[in-house]
């Protein structure tokens, strides 16, 4: 058929005629990894406790409600009881994903003399926008191991500043003016991560089929890992159980 045609014309003719040797290989359907972060202890042992009021912090001391500890926040309404503020991500099993990171910033706000939310996760290169939502000074002090340490004042209510980071496991952010304030930031070079909320669940979507190590981190109970194998188009359910016996000293 191609004896009297140029090479380019020959390939064009093959494509038009539907020659399967020239058809693109279809991508395998992606899947979903979902699950819960279960709390195996007695939630009464981790009730939130108010910080003592200190008149040196005038605005914070005058708040109508006490500022409570948040290092362990459980969801009592779920069955079984689950944990909030757990970061879950694919730890190993593929090369760093080069898909574009979101252009919208992730927001970390000082609100009523606490960081909201307690734990944030974002892509490497994506902006973390720190907002001062209170009429009092915000000092944000990032304490990473891989990224550079940063300390910055945001004195005015409504003011903000954007920061970007390279990939790093969860690291603390402190407020040096209000010493009880702490948050955690996790940065990833791929989109397969989540932070558990009020129902203690997570969902990682559009995951390519393959074998992975899945990791879950909690600021008090440390890190758990498990292996996961995902087939094309599959939804795999994986639960992590955090036991208070694993609490870090």
Buried (B, 14 or more C-beta within 10 A) or exposed (E): EEEEEEEEEBBEEBEEEEEEEEEEEEEEEBBBBBBBBBBBBEBEEBEEEEBEEEEEBEEBEEBEEEBEEBBBBBBEEBEEBBBBBBBBBBBEBEEEBEEEBEEEBBBBBBEBBBBBBBBBBBBBBBBBBBBBBBEBBBBBBBBBEEBEEBEEBBEEBEEBBEBBBEBBBBBEBBBEBBEBBBBBBBBBBBBBBBBBBEEBBBEBEEBBBBEBEBBBBBBBBEBBEBEBEBEEEBEBEBBBBBEBEBBEE
